Amino acid sequence: MRCRRLIYASQYNRGLLHLLGMWGTIRAVVTDATLDIAYGWEVCESAKHLHERAKRWREGMEALFRQEGVCHHGRLGQAELTALRQRAGIWAYPTDFCEINCITALEMQHDGVVPVVINRAALRETVWSGVRIEGDITTPAIWHRYVQALISLIVDPRRWAQESDRARARSMSFGWASIAQAWVQVMTDATAHEPELAPFSDPTAGQVFPDFQPACCSKQAEATSLRVRPPGEP
């Protein structure tokens, strides 16, 4: 069943360690649950100053990838990632990262993947289906609450199907065609209500002004007999 296929497709330092840490608990209850991981190490490896501590962290993560039911795909192209997403059922994202605008959330819900996330930062705006857990995933109470919520959805196909339909339905408003149409409407409304500017008229037209020289300049000229000399003239 699709609801037993979980997926994680963000940078690995944004919550994957929490998910891998609870995987044994999840599998103890749902023995056929699977977890697909896709993103890759390329972003981390691009940092030339990668510290020894970060290298050890990666080694520890790769050891957790070897758990039963976990499949690490690494970096995937868009077509491969889309195919993987469309086979998955639940987007498990127990993050402690503050997203600015989570495109992954929009893509997951567009493909009917139901989110189970920590409700923080941009996820409050980009996740409208599934389960949103309030609080800090790094605290034991929220960690256990998240695990319980995740398992409850995995074992409830009917509820999963309802949330999947809800995810797809609203995601239609985030397609490029809808966004483009929204911008067209904004521009149309702005030009329709733009005030008409009156024709420009110069209030000084036809007036004659005598030569004017500030008093300070005329006095200085009289006192020093200054005149403008062309270049080269002594």
Secondary structure, 3 states (H helix, E strand, C coil): CHHHEEEECCCHHHCHHHHHHHHHHHHHHCCCCEEEEECCCHHHHCCCCCCHHHHHHHHHHHHHHCCCCEEEEECCCHHHHHHHHHHCCEEEECCCCCCCCCHHHHHHHHCCCEEEEECCCCHHHHCCCCEEECCCCCCHHHHHHHHHHHHHHHCCHHHHHHHHHHHHHHHHHHCHHHHHHHHHHHHHHHHHCCCCCCCCCCCCCCCCCCCCCCHHHHHHHHHHCCCCCCCCCC
